[in-house]
Amino acid sequence: MGVAKLTLLSRAYCHLCDEMQAALAPLAARYGAAVEVIDVDSDAAIEARYGDLVPVLLAGTPPDGIELCHYRLDVAAVTRALSAAG
C-alpha cells in the first residue's frame, strides 16, 4: 500500500487557499496522506487550467490528478478518496 498523494493548487495572498490548507492538514494526517502545495502562478499550463478555481485540491498530481474540490474543502469527497487509496 502506497501513501496517498494530494496536490493543493494555491497562490500567494489567497485567504481561501490558506483556509483549505489548514482544514486539510488534520485530515491528511489522519490518513497518512502526502500533500504537495503548488503555486498555480509558477506554471503557465496549471494556471491556465485551474487559475480561476484556486484553491483546487487534486487526488494525485497535475496534469492527471482528479479534482476533489475547489474554493472550499469538501471533507466527504476527500475522505472517500483517501479511504479508497488506503
KACOR-V880844 format. One record per backbone hydrogen bond with DSSP energy under -0.5 kcal/mol. NH is the residue of the N-H (numbers start at 0). CO is the residue of the C=O. Records with the same first field share a line. If there is no record, write none. Layout:
NH=CO  CO
This chain:
5=3  33
6=57
7=35
8=6  55
9=7  37
13=10
14=12
17=13
18=14
19=15
20=16
21=17
22=18
23=19
24=20
25=21
26=22
27=23
28=24
29=25
30=26
31=27  28
32=27
33=3
35=5  33
37=7  35
39=9  37
41=38
42=39
46=42
47=43
48=44
49=45
50=46
52=49
53=49  50
54=8
55=8
56=68
57=6  55
58=65
59=4  57
63=60
64=60
65=58
66=64
67=56
68=56
70=52  54
71=69
74=72
77=73
78=74
79=75
80=76
81=77
82=78
83=79
84=80
85=81
